Protein backbone atom coordinates (compact mmCIF):
# COMPACT_ATOMS: atom_id res chain seq x y z
CA UNK A 1 0.00 0.00 0.00
CA UNK A 2 1.22 3.50 -0.83
CA UNK A 3 2.72 5.25 2.19
CA UNK A 4 1.90 8.95 2.55
CA UNK A 5 2.83 11.57 5.14
CA UNK A 6 0.97 14.85 5.51
CA UNK A 7 0.54 17.67 8.03
CA UNK A 8 -2.24 19.62 9.70
CA UNK A 9 -2.36 22.46 12.22
CA UNK A 10 -4.70 20.64 14.60
CA UNK A 11 -6.34 17.23 14.83
CA UNK A 12 -9.66 17.83 16.56
CA UNK A 13 -12.26 15.79 14.71
CA UNK A 14 -15.40 17.69 13.85
CA UNK A 15 -15.14 19.94 16.92
CA UNK A 16 -12.71 22.25 15.12
CA UNK A 17 -14.46 25.24 13.51
CA UNK A 18 -11.84 25.72 10.81
CA UNK A 19 -10.67 23.75 7.81
CA UNK A 20 -8.84 21.29 10.04
CA UNK A 21 -12.14 19.49 10.70
CA UNK A 22 -12.65 19.04 7.00
CA UNK A 23 -9.06 17.88 6.58
CA UNK A 24 -9.68 15.33 9.35
CA UNK A 25 -12.64 13.96 7.44
CA UNK A 26 -10.62 13.89 4.24
CA UNK A 27 -7.79 12.02 5.98
CA UNK A 28 -10.25 9.35 7.10
CA UNK A 29 -11.37 8.83 3.50
CA UNK A 30 -7.81 8.92 2.12
CA UNK A 31 -6.62 6.35 4.66
CA UNK A 32 -8.99 3.79 3.11
CA UNK A 33 -6.66 3.70 0.09
CA UNK A 34 -3.19 4.57 1.43
CA UNK A 35 -1.16 4.13 4.59
CA UNK A 36 -1.43 7.67 5.95
CA UNK A 37 0.62 9.37 8.67
CA UNK A 38 -0.58 12.79 9.81
CA UNK A 39 1.85 15.11 11.62
CA UNK A 40 0.57 17.77 14.03
CA UNK A 41 1.66 19.41 17.25
CA UNK A 42 -1.94 19.87 18.41
CA UNK A 43 -3.80 16.58 18.82
CA UNK A 44 -7.22 16.54 20.50
CA UNK A 45 -8.92 13.65 18.69
CA UNK A 46 -7.93 10.03 18.09
CA UNK A 47 -7.12 8.87 14.56
CA UNK A 48 -9.68 6.97 12.51
CA UNK A 49 -7.83 4.83 10.00
CA UNK A 50 -4.69 6.97 9.85
CA UNK A 51 -1.63 7.23 12.07
CA UNK A 52 -0.70 10.32 14.06
CA UNK A 53 2.77 11.61 14.78
CA UNK A 54 2.66 14.31 17.46
CA UNK A 55 5.28 16.91 16.70
CA UNK A 56 7.16 18.55 19.56
CA UNK A 57 7.09 22.35 19.75
CA UNK A 58 7.81 25.13 22.23
CA UNK A 59 4.71 27.31 22.59
CA UNK A 60 6.47 30.59 23.22
CA UNK A 61 5.86 33.55 20.89
CA UNK A 62 8.66 34.31 18.43
CA UNK A 63 10.11 30.78 18.58
CA UNK A 64 6.97 28.65 18.30
CA UNK A 65 6.88 28.83 14.51
CA UNK A 66 10.57 27.99 14.21
CA UNK A 67 10.29 24.95 16.48
CA UNK A 68 7.26 23.79 14.50
CA UNK A 69 9.22 24.00 11.24
CA UNK A 70 12.10 22.05 12.76
CA UNK A 71 9.78 19.47 14.27
CA UNK A 72 7.90 18.93 11.02
CA UNK A 73 11.17 18.45 9.15
CA UNK A 74 12.32 16.01 11.82
CA UNK A 75 9.07 14.06 11.40
CA UNK A 76 9.95 13.40 7.78
CA UNK A 77 13.50 12.38 8.72
CA UNK A 78 12.12 10.02 11.36
CA UNK A 79 9.68 8.42 8.88
CA UNK A 80 11.92 8.60 5.82
CA UNK A 81 12.11 4.82 5.40
CA UNK A 82 8.40 4.39 6.05
CA UNK A 83 6.97 6.81 3.50
CA UNK A 84 6.83 7.00 -0.28
CA UNK A 85 5.55 10.55 -0.75
CA UNK A 86 5.11 13.81 1.14
CA UNK A 87 1.71 15.42 0.55
CA UNK A 88 1.02 19.00 1.62
CA UNK A 89 -2.37 20.63 1.12
CA UNK A 90 -1.82 24.14 2.50
CA UNK A 91 0.74 26.91 2.16
CA UNK A 92 1.38 27.21 5.89
CA UNK A 93 5.14 27.83 6.43
CA UNK A 94 5.87 24.71 8.58
CA UNK A 95 4.23 22.44 6.01
CA UNK A 96 5.91 23.96 2.96
CA UNK A 97 9.29 23.99 4.71
CA UNK A 98 8.86 20.29 5.50
CA UNK A 99 8.00 19.54 1.89
CA UNK A 100 10.95 21.54 0.54
CA UNK A 101 13.29 19.88 3.03
CA UNK A 102 11.96 16.45 2.05
CA UNK A 103 12.62 17.09 -1.62
CA UNK A 104 15.97 18.83 -1.39
CA UNK A 105 17.65 16.79 1.34
CA UNK A 106 15.84 13.42 1.38
CA UNK A 107 14.92 13.21 -2.31
CA UNK A 108 11.35 12.26 -1.48
CA UNK A 109 8.49 12.38 -3.95
CA UNK A 110 6.29 15.38 -3.22
CA UNK A 111 2.77 16.53 -4.03
CA UNK A 112 1.66 20.08 -3.21
CA UNK A 113 -1.95 21.24 -3.26
CA UNK A 114 -2.35 25.02 -3.52
CA UNK A 115 -5.82 25.76 -2.12
CA UNK A 116 -6.06 29.46 -2.95
CA UNK A 117 -4.41 32.32 -4.76
CA UNK A 118 -4.03 34.81 -1.91
CA UNK A 119 -0.43 33.94 -1.15
CA UNK A 120 1.24 35.63 1.82
CA UNK A 121 -0.35 39.06 1.59
CA UNK A 122 0.14 41.90 2.42
CA UNK A 123 3.79 42.13 1.27
CA UNK A 124 5.41 42.56 4.67
CA UNK A 125 9.02 41.43 5.20
CA UNK A 126 7.83 38.23 6.88
CA UNK A 127 5.37 37.48 4.10
CA UNK A 128 7.98 38.17 1.43
CA UNK A 129 10.26 35.65 3.11
CA UNK A 130 7.51 33.02 3.26
CA UNK A 131 6.60 33.70 -0.36
CA UNK A 132 10.24 33.15 -1.35
CA UNK A 133 10.22 29.80 0.48
CA UNK A 134 6.91 28.92 -1.09
CA UNK A 135 8.24 29.76 -4.55
CA UNK A 136 11.13 27.34 -4.00
CA UNK A 137 8.65 24.71 -2.84
CA UNK A 138 6.36 25.15 -5.84
CA UNK A 139 9.23 24.78 -8.31
CA UNK A 140 10.69 21.80 -6.43
CA UNK A 141 7.45 19.79 -6.06
CA UNK A 142 6.90 16.83 -8.37
CA UNK A 143 3.25 17.75 -8.95
CA UNK A 144 1.04 20.71 -8.13
CA UNK A 145 -2.70 20.34 -7.55
CA UNK A 146 -5.07 23.24 -8.15
CA UNK A 147 -8.80 23.00 -7.55
CA UNK A 148 -9.66 24.37 -10.98
CA UNK A 149 -8.02 25.73 -14.15
CA UNK A 150 -9.56 29.09 -13.18
CA UNK A 151 -6.80 29.38 -10.57
CA UNK A 152 -3.93 28.88 -12.98
CA UNK A 153 -3.57 32.45 -14.25
CA UNK A 154 -3.17 33.88 -10.74
CA UNK A 155 -0.79 31.11 -9.69
CA UNK A 156 1.30 31.58 -12.84
CA UNK A 157 1.55 35.29 -12.08
CA UNK A 158 3.22 34.43 -8.78
CA UNK A 159 5.32 31.63 -10.27
CA UNK A 160 6.06 32.40 -13.94
CA UNK A 161 8.55 29.53 -14.31
CA UNK A 162 6.04 26.91 -13.19
CA UNK A 163 5.94 24.06 -15.69
CA UNK A 164 2.30 23.68 -16.68
CA UNK A 165 2.88 19.96 -17.22
CA UNK A 166 3.37 19.63 -13.46
CA UNK A 167 -0.09 21.07 -12.74
CA UNK A 168 -3.12 18.84 -12.33
CA UNK A 169 -6.66 19.75 -11.30
CA UNK A 170 -8.70 18.14 -8.56
CA UNK A 171 -11.79 19.80 -7.12
CA UNK A 172 -12.23 20.48 -3.44
CA UNK A 173 -14.34 17.68 -1.99
CA UNK A 174 -17.36 17.24 0.27
CA UNK A 175 -18.77 14.46 2.40
CA UNK A 176 -22.17 14.26 0.70
CA UNK A 177 -23.50 11.82 3.29
CA UNK A 178 -22.96 14.26 6.17
CA UNK A 179 -23.78 17.39 4.19
CA UNK A 180 -27.16 16.54 2.75
CA UNK A 181 -30.65 18.08 2.43
CA UNK A 182 -32.48 17.15 5.65
CA UNK A 183 -34.41 18.83 8.39
CA UNK A 184 -32.00 20.62 10.75
CA UNK A 185 -31.48 19.57 14.36
CA UNK A 186 -33.60 22.02 16.36
CA UNK A 187 -31.44 21.63 19.44
CA UNK A 188 -28.43 22.93 17.53
CA UNK A 189 -30.43 25.84 16.11
CA UNK A 190 -31.67 26.75 19.58
CA UNK A 191 -28.12 26.66 20.93
CA UNK A 192 -27.12 29.34 18.43
CA UNK A 193 -30.37 31.33 18.73
CA UNK A 194 -31.25 30.77 15.08
CA UNK A 195 -34.78 32.13 14.46
CA UNK A 196 -37.60 29.61 14.02
CA UNK A 197 -39.43 31.87 11.59
CA UNK A 198 -38.35 34.11 8.75
CA UNK A 199 -35.78 33.61 6.04
CA UNK A 200 -32.17 32.94 6.97
CA UNK A 201 -29.17 34.03 4.93
CA UNK A 202 -25.94 32.31 6.00
CA UNK A 203 -22.25 33.06 5.61
CA UNK A 204 -19.62 30.67 6.97
CA UNK A 205 -16.00 31.75 6.94
CA UNK A 206 -13.53 34.12 8.47
CA UNK A 207 -14.79 37.62 9.23
CA UNK A 208 -11.91 39.38 7.54
CA UNK A 209 -11.14 41.97 4.90
CA UNK A 210 -10.43 39.53 2.11
CA UNK A 211 -13.75 37.75 2.70
CA UNK A 212 -15.64 40.96 1.98
CA UNK A 213 -17.97 40.76 4.99
CA UNK A 214 -18.52 44.54 5.00
CA UNK A 215 -19.85 44.24 1.44
CA UNK A 216 -22.11 41.47 2.71
CA UNK A 217 -23.54 43.73 5.43
CA UNK A 218 -24.06 46.52 2.90
CA UNK A 219 -25.98 44.13 0.68
CA UNK A 220 -28.03 42.93 3.64
CA UNK A 221 -29.07 46.50 4.44
CA UNK A 222 -30.63 46.74 0.95
CA UNK A 223 -32.23 43.32 1.35
CA UNK A 224 -33.72 44.22 4.73
CA UNK A 225 -35.21 47.44 3.39
CA UNK A 226 -37.19 45.39 0.85
CA UNK A 227 -37.77 42.17 2.80
CA UNK A 228 -38.17 42.61 6.56
CA UNK A 229 -38.65 38.99 7.58
CA UNK A 230 -35.03 38.00 7.03
CA UNK A 231 -31.93 37.35 9.16
CA UNK A 232 -28.25 37.29 8.32
CA UNK A 233 -26.22 34.67 10.21
CA UNK A 234 -22.43 34.96 10.15
CA UNK A 235 -20.41 32.01 11.49
CA UNK A 236 -16.63 32.18 11.71
CA UNK A 237 -13.65 33.53 13.59
CA UNK A 238 -13.28 37.29 13.60
CA UNK A 239 -10.22 39.37 12.75
CA UNK A 240 -10.16 41.81 15.66
CA UNK A 241 -9.91 45.20 13.97
CA UNK A 242 -12.04 44.22 10.99
CA UNK A 243 -14.68 42.68 13.23
CA UNK A 244 -15.07 45.99 15.02
CA UNK A 245 -15.67 47.71 11.67
CA UNK A 246 -18.32 45.13 10.79
CA UNK A 247 -20.11 45.56 14.11
CA UNK A 248 -19.99 49.35 13.84
CA UNK A 249 -21.60 49.14 10.40
CA UNK A 250 -24.31 46.78 11.62
CA UNK A 251 -25.15 49.17 14.46
CA UNK A 252 -25.19 52.21 12.18
CA UNK A 253 -27.68 50.45 9.90
CA UNK A 254 -29.91 49.51 12.84
CA UNK A 255 -29.57 45.79 12.04
CA UNK A 256 -28.52 44.43 15.42
CA UNK A 257 -31.73 42.42 15.80
CA UNK A 258 -31.39 40.84 12.37
CA UNK A 259 -27.68 40.02 12.14
CA UNK A 260 -26.25 37.20 14.23
CA UNK A 261 -22.47 37.07 14.67
CA UNK A 262 -21.91 33.58 16.05
CA UNK A 263 -18.12 33.48 16.09
CA UNK A 264 -16.41 30.12 15.46
CA UNK A 265 -18.86 27.22 15.13
CA UNK A 266 -17.70 23.56 15.26
CA UNK A 267 -17.90 21.90 11.88
CA UNK A 268 -20.30 19.27 13.20
CA UNK A 269 -22.86 22.05 13.82
CA UNK A 270 -22.27 23.95 10.58
CA UNK A 271 -24.28 21.39 8.64
CA UNK A 272 -27.38 22.18 10.73
CA UNK A 273 -27.04 25.90 10.02
CA UNK A 274 -26.75 25.14 6.32
CA UNK A 275 -29.88 23.00 6.40
CA UNK A 276 -31.76 25.82 8.10
CA UNK A 277 -30.65 28.61 5.79
CA UNK A 278 -32.60 29.59 2.69
CA UNK A 279 -29.66 31.03 0.75
CA UNK A 280 -25.92 30.78 1.33
CA UNK A 281 -23.84 33.93 0.76
CA UNK A 282 -20.15 34.42 0.01
CA UNK A 283 -18.75 37.87 -0.76
CA UNK A 284 -15.00 37.25 -1.04
CA UNK A 285 -12.88 39.89 -2.75
CA UNK A 286 -10.46 37.33 -4.22
CA UNK A 287 -7.72 34.82 -3.58
CA UNK A 288 -10.03 31.80 -3.41
CA UNK A 289 -9.75 28.32 -4.78
CA UNK A 290 -13.18 26.73 -4.50
CA UNK A 291 -14.27 27.47 -0.91
CA UNK A 292 -15.36 24.37 0.95
CA UNK A 293 -18.18 26.22 2.71
CA UNK A 294 -19.85 26.96 -0.63
CA UNK A 295 -19.68 23.29 -1.61
CA UNK A 296 -21.06 22.16 1.73
CA UNK A 297 -24.03 24.50 1.43
CA UNK A 298 -24.69 23.27 -2.10
CA UNK A 299 -24.50 19.68 -0.86
CA UNK A 300 -27.29 20.61 1.56
CA UNK A 301 -29.38 21.70 -1.40
CA UNK A 302 -28.98 25.44 -0.92
CA UNK A 303 -28.55 28.00 -3.71
CA UNK A 304 -25.57 30.31 -3.36
CA UNK A 305 -25.02 33.97 -4.19
CA UNK A 306 -21.31 34.76 -4.34
CA UNK A 307 -18.74 37.05 -5.88
CA UNK A 308 -17.22 36.07 -9.20
CA UNK A 309 -13.63 35.41 -8.10
CA UNK A 310 -11.05 32.80 -9.05
CA UNK A 311 -12.51 29.29 -8.77
CA UNK A 312 -15.97 30.13 -7.43
CA UNK A 313 -17.68 30.02 -10.88
CA UNK A 314 -16.53 26.39 -11.14
CA UNK A 315 -19.22 25.56 -8.57
CA UNK A 316 -21.66 28.46 -8.84
CA UNK A 317 -23.04 27.99 -12.34
CA UNK A 318 -24.78 31.32 -12.87
CA UNK A 319 -28.54 30.88 -13.02
CA UNK A 320 -28.29 27.12 -12.47
CA UNK A 321 -26.87 26.51 -8.97
CA UNK A 322 -26.88 30.13 -7.80
CA UNK A 323 -25.66 33.52 -8.92
CA UNK A 324 -22.31 35.31 -9.10
CA UNK A 325 -21.72 39.07 -9.12
CA UNK A 326 -18.67 41.29 -9.41
CA UNK A 327 -16.57 42.03 -6.33
CA UNK A 328 -17.82 45.08 -4.44
CA UNK A 329 -21.14 45.27 -6.28
CA UNK A 330 -23.28 44.91 -3.17
CA UNK A 331 -26.30 46.35 -4.98
CA UNK A 332 -26.34 43.55 -7.57
CA UNK A 333 -25.57 41.08 -4.78
CA UNK A 334 -28.66 42.26 -2.88
CA UNK A 335 -30.83 42.12 -6.01
CA UNK A 336 -29.88 38.49 -6.68
CA UNK A 337 -30.69 37.54 -3.08
CA UNK A 338 -34.01 39.40 -3.18
CA UNK A 339 -34.98 37.61 -6.37
CA UNK A 340 -34.41 34.28 -4.67
CA UNK A 341 -36.18 35.28 -1.46
CA UNK A 342 -39.29 36.17 -3.46
CA UNK A 343 -39.32 32.98 -5.53
CA UNK A 344 -39.50 29.78 -3.53
CA UNK A 345 -39.73 27.59 -6.63
CA UNK A 346 -36.54 29.13 -8.02
CA UNK A 347 -34.72 28.60 -4.71
CA UNK A 348 -35.78 24.99 -4.71
CA UNK A 349 -34.73 24.41 -8.34
CA UNK A 350 -31.31 26.02 -7.91
CA UNK A 351 -30.79 24.14 -4.66
CA UNK A 352 -31.63 20.81 -6.29
CA UNK A 353 -29.28 21.61 -9.16
CA UNK A 354 -26.57 22.50 -6.65
CA UNK A 355 -26.93 19.16 -4.90
CA UNK A 356 -26.77 17.26 -8.19
CA UNK A 357 -23.60 19.08 -9.23
CA UNK A 358 -21.91 18.29 -5.92
CA UNK A 359 -22.85 14.63 -6.23
CA UNK A 360 -21.49 14.51 -9.76
CA UNK A 361 -18.25 16.48 -9.46
CA UNK A 362 -17.34 17.27 -5.83
CA UNK A 363 -18.13 14.23 -3.67
CA UNK A 364 -15.39 12.39 -1.82
CA UNK A 365 -16.06 9.26 -3.87
CA UNK A 366 -14.75 11.10 -6.93
CA UNK A 367 -12.21 13.43 -5.36
CA UNK A 368 -10.35 10.97 -3.11
CA UNK A 369 -10.08 8.41 -5.91
CA UNK A 370 -8.52 11.04 -8.17
CA UNK A 371 -6.15 12.18 -5.42
CA UNK A 372 -5.01 8.60 -4.84
CA UNK A 373 -4.44 8.16 -8.57
CA UNK A 374 -2.21 11.24 -8.65
CA UNK A 375 -0.26 10.16 -5.56
CA UNK A 376 0.43 6.79 -7.19
CA UNK A 377 1.35 8.41 -10.48
CA UNK A 378 3.94 10.64 -8.79
CA UNK A 379 5.49 7.75 -6.93
CA UNK A 380 5.30 4.89 -9.42
CA UNK A 381 5.50 6.67 -12.77
CA UNK A 382 8.16 9.21 -11.85
CA UNK A 383 10.99 7.10 -10.56
CA UNK A 384 9.53 4.43 -8.31
CA UNK A 385 8.75 4.28 -4.62
CA UNK A 386 11.24 5.63 -2.11
CA UNK A 387 12.64 3.29 0.49
C-alpha positions in Angstrom: 0.0 0.0 0.0 1.2 3.5 -0.8 2.7 5.2 2.2 1.9 9.0 2.6 2.8 11.6 5.1 1.0 14.9 5.5 0.5 17.7 8.0 -2.2 19.6 9.7 -2.4 22.5 12.2 -4.7 20.6 14.6 -6.3 17.2 14.8 -9.7 17.8 16.6 -12.3 15.8 14.7 -15.4 17.7 13.9 -15.1 19.9 16.9 -12.7 22.3 15.1 -14.5 25.2 13.5 -11.8 25.7 10.8 -10.7 23.8 7.8 -8.8 21.3 10.0 -12.1 19.5 10.7 -12.6 19.0 7.0 -9.1 17.9 6.6 -9.7 15.3 9.3 -12.6 14.0 7.4 -10.6 13.9 4.2 -7.8 12.0 6.0 -10.3 9.4 7.1 -11.4 8.8 3.5 -7.8 8.9 2.1 -6.6 6.3 4.7 -9.0 3.8 3.1 -6.7 3.7 0.1 -3.2 4.6 1.4 -1.2 4.1 4.6 -1.4 7.7 5.9 0.6 9.4 8.7 -0.6 12.8 9.8 1.8 15.1 11.6 0.6 17.8 14.0 1.7 19.4 17.2 -1.9 19.9 18.4 -3.8 16.6 18.8 -7.2 16.5 20.5 -8.9 13.7 18.7 -7.9 10.0 18.1 -7.1 8.9 14.6 -9.7 7.0 12.5 -7.8 4.8 10.0 -4.7 7.0 9.8 -1.6 7.2 12.1 -0.7 10.3 14.1 2.8 11.6 14.8 2.7 14.3 17.5 5.3 16.9 16.7 7.2 18.6 19.6 7.1 22.4 19.8 7.8 25.1 22.2 4.7 27.3 22.6 6.5 30.6 23.2 5.9 33.5 20.9 8.7 34.3 18.4 10.1 30.8 18.6 7.0 28.6 18.3 6.9 28.8 14.5 10.6 28.0 14.2 10.3 25.0 16.5 7.3 23.8 14.5 9.2 24.0 11.2 12.1 22.0 12.8 9.8 19.5 14.3 7.9 18.9 11.0 11.2 18.5 9.1 12.3 16.0 11.8 9.1 14.1 11.4 10.0 13.4 7.8 13.5 12.4 8.7 12.1 10.0 11.4 9.7 8.4 8.9 11.9 8.6 5.8 12.1 4.8 5.4 8.4 4.4 6.0 7.0 6.8 3.5 6.8 7.0 -0.3 5.6 10.5 -0.8 5.1 13.8 1.1 1.7 15.4 0.5 1.0 19.0 1.6 -2.4 20.6 1.1 -1.8 24.1 2.5 0.7 26.9 2.2 1.4 27.2 5.9 5.1 27.8 6.4 5.9 24.7 8.6 4.2 22.4 6.0 5.9 24.0 3.0 9.3 24.0 4.7 8.9 20.3 5.5 8.0 19.5 1.9 10.9 21.5 0.5 13.3 19.9 3.0 12.0 16.4 2.1 12.6 17.1 -1.6 16.0 18.8 -1.4 17.7 16.8 1.3 15.8 13.4 1.4 14.9 13.2 -2.3 11.3 12.3 -1.5 8.5 12.4 -3.9 6.3 15.4 -3.2 2.8 16.5 -4.0 1.7 20.1 -3.2 -2.0 21.2 -3.3 -2.3 25.0 -3.5 -5.8 25.8 -2.1 -6.1 29.5 -3.0 -4.4 32.3 -4.8 -4.0 34.8 -1.9 -0.4 33.9 -1.2 1.2 35.6 1.8 -0.4 39.1 1.6 0.1 41.9 2.4 3.8 42.1 1.3 5.4 42.6 4.7 9.0 41.4 5.2 7.8 38.2 6.9 5.4 37.5 4.1 8.0 38.2 1.4 10.3 35.6 3.1 7.5 33.0 3.3 6.6 33.7 -0.4 10.2 33.1 -1.4 10.2 29.8 0.5 6.9 28.9 -1.1 8.2 29.8 -4.5 11.1 27.3 -4.0 8.7 24.7 -2.8 6.4 25.2 -5.8 9.2 24.8 -8.3 10.7 21.8 -6.4 7.4 19.8 -6.1 6.9 16.8 -8.4 3.3 17.8 -8.9 1.0 20.7 -8.1 -2.7 20.3 -7.6 -5.1 23.2 -8.1 -8.8 23.0 -7.6 -9.7 24.4 -11.0 -8.0 25.7 -14.2 -9.6 29.1 -13.2 -6.8 29.4 -10.6 -3.9 28.9 -13.0 -3.6 32.5 -14.3 -3.2 33.9 -10.7 -0.8 31.1 -9.7 1.3 31.6 -12.8 1.5 35.3 -12.1 3.2 34.4 -8.8 5.3 31.6 -10.3 6.1 32.4 -13.9 8.6 29.5 -14.3 6.0 26.9 -13.2 5.9 24.1 -15.7 2.3 23.7 -16.7 2.9 20.0 -17.2 3.4 19.6 -13.5 -0.1 21.1 -12.7 -3.1 18.8 -12.3 -6.7 19.7 -11.3 -8.7 18.1 -8.6 -11.8 19.8 -7.1 -12.2 20.5 -3.4 -14.3 17.7 -2.0 -17.4 17.2 0.3 -18.8 14.5 2.4 -22.2 14.3 0.7 -23.5 11.8 3.3 -23.0 14.3 6.2 -23.8 17.4 4.2 -27.2 16.5 2.8 -30.6 18.1 2.4 -32.5 17.1 5.7 -34.4 18.8 8.4 -32.0 20.6 10.8 -31.5 19.6 14.4 -33.6 22.0 16.4 -31.4 21.6 19.4 -28.4 22.9 17.5 -30.4 25.8 16.1 -31.7 26.7 19.6 -28.1 26.7 20.9 -27.1 29.3 18.4 -30.4 31.3 18.7 -31.3 30.8 15.1 -34.8 32.1 14.5 -37.6 29.6 14.0 -39.4 31.9 11.6 -38.3 34.1 8.7 -35.8 33.6 6.0 -32.2 32.9 7.0 -29.2 34.0 4.9 -25.9 32.3 6.0 -22.3 33.1 5.6 -19.6 30.7 7.0 -16.0 31.8 6.9 -13.5 34.1 8.5 -14.8 37.6 9.2 -11.9 39.4 7.5 -11.1 42.0 4.9 -10.4 39.5 2.1 -13.7 37.8 2.7 -15.6 41.0 2.0 -18.0 40.8 5.0 -18.5 44.5 5.0 -19.8 44.2 1.4 -22.1 41.5 2.7 -23.5 43.7 5.4 -24.1 46.5 2.9 -26.0 44.1 0.7 -28.0 42.9 3.6 -29.1 46.5 4.4 -30.6 46.7 1.0 -32.2 43.3 1.3 -33.7 44.2 4.7 -35.2 47.4 3.4 -37.2 45.4 0.9 -37.8 42.2 2.8 -38.2 42.6 6.6 -38.7 39.0 7.6 -35.0 38.0 7.0 -31.9 37.3 9.2 -28.2 37.3 8.3 -26.2 34.7 10.2 -22.4 35.0 10.2 -20.4 32.0 11.5 -16.6 32.2 11.7 -13.7 33.5 13.6 -13.3 37.3 13.6 -10.2 39.4 12.7 -10.2 41.8 15.7 -9.9 45.2 14.0 -12.0 44.2 11.0 -14.7 42.7 13.2 -15.1 46.0 15.0 -15.7 47.7 11.7 -18.3 45.1 10.8 -20.1 45.6 14.1 -20.0 49.3 13.8 -21.6 49.1 10.4 -24.3 46.8 11.6 -25.2 49.2 14.5 -25.2 52.2 12.2 -27.7 50.5 9.9 -29.9 49.5 12.8 -29.6 45.8 12.0 -28.5 44.4 15.4 -31.7 42.4 15.8 -31.4 40.8 12.4 -27.7 40.0 12.1 -26.2 37.2 14.2 -22.5 37.1 14.7 -21.9 33.6 16.0 -18.1 33.5 16.1 -16.4 30.1 15.5 -18.9 27.2 15.1 -17.7 23.6 15.3 -17.9 21.9 11.9 -20.3 19.3 13.2 -22.9 22.0 13.8 -22.3 24.0 10.6 -24.3 21.4 8.6 -27.4 22.2 10.7 -27.0 25.9 10.0 -26.8 25.1 6.3 -29.9 23.0 6.4 -31.8 25.8 8.1 -30.6 28.6 5.8 -32.6 29.6 2.7 -29.7 31.0 0.8 -25.9 30.8 1.3 -23.8 33.9 0.8 -20.2 34.4 0.0 -18.8 37.9 -0.8 -15.0 37.3 -1.0 -12.9 39.9 -2.7 -10.5 37.3 -4.2 -7.7 34.8 -3.6 -10.0 31.8 -3.4 -9.8 28.3 -4.8 -13.2 26.7 -4.5 -14.3 27.5 -0.9 -15.4 24.4 1.0 -18.2 26.2 2.7 -19.9 27.0 -0.6 -19.7 23.3 -1.6 -21.1 22.2 1.7 -24.0 24.5 1.4 -24.7 23.3 -2.1 -24.5 19.7 -0.9 -27.3 20.6 1.6 -29.4 21.7 -1.4 -29.0 25.4 -0.9 -28.6 28.0 -3.7 -25.6 30.3 -3.4 -25.0 34.0 -4.2 -21.3 34.8 -4.3 -18.7 37.0 -5.9 -17.2 36.1 -9.2 -13.6 35.4 -8.1 -11.1 32.8 -9.1 -12.5 29.3 -8.8 -16.0 30.1 -7.4 -17.7 30.0 -10.9 -16.5 26.4 -11.1 -19.2 25.6 -8.6 -21.7 28.5 -8.8 -23.0 28.0 -12.3 -24.8 31.3 -12.9 -28.5 30.9 -13.0 -28.3 27.1 -12.5 -26.9 26.5 -9.0 -26.9 30.1 -7.8 -25.7 33.5 -8.9 -22.3 35.3 -9.1 -21.7 39.1 -9.1 -18.7 41.3 -9.4 -16.6 42.0 -6.3 -17.8 45.1 -4.4 -21.1 45.3 -6.3 -23.3 44.9 -3.2 -26.3 46.3 -5.0 -26.3 43.6 -7.6 -25.6 41.1 -4.8 -28.7 42.3 -2.9 -30.8 42.1 -6.0 -29.9 38.5 -6.7 -30.7 37.5 -3.1 -34.0 39.4 -3.2 -35.0 37.6 -6.4 -34.4 34.3 -4.7 -36.2 35.3 -1.5 -39.3 36.2 -3.5 -39.3 33.0 -5.5 -39.5 29.8 -3.5 -39.7 27.6 -6.6 -36.5 29.1 -8.0 -34.7 28.6 -4.7 -35.8 25.0 -4.7 -34.7 24.4 -8.3 -31.3 26.0 -7.9 -30.8 24.1 -4.7 -31.6 20.8 -6.3 -29.3 21.6 -9.2 -26.6 22.5 -6.6 -26.9 19.2 -4.9 -26.8 17.3 -8.2 -23.6 19.1 -9.2 -21.9 18.3 -5.9 -22.9 14.6 -6.2 -21.5 14.5 -9.8 -18.2 16.5 -9.5 -17.3 17.3 -5.8 -18.1 14.2 -3.7 -15.4 12.4 -1.8 -16.1 9.3 -3.9 -14.7 11.1 -6.9 -12.2 13.4 -5.4 -10.4 11.0 -3.1 -10.1 8.4 -5.9 -8.5 11.0 -8.2 -6.1 12.2 -5.4 -5.0 8.6 -4.8 -4.4 8.2 -8.6 -2.2 11.2 -8.7 -0.3 10.2 -5.6 0.4 6.8 -7.2 1.4 8.4 -10.5 3.9 10.6 -8.8 5.5 7.7 -6.9 5.3 4.9 -9.4 5.5 6.7 -12.8 8.2 9.2 -11.9 11.0 7.1 -10.6 9.5 4.4 -8.3 8.7 4.3 -4.6 11.2 5.6 -2.1 12.6 3.3 0.5 
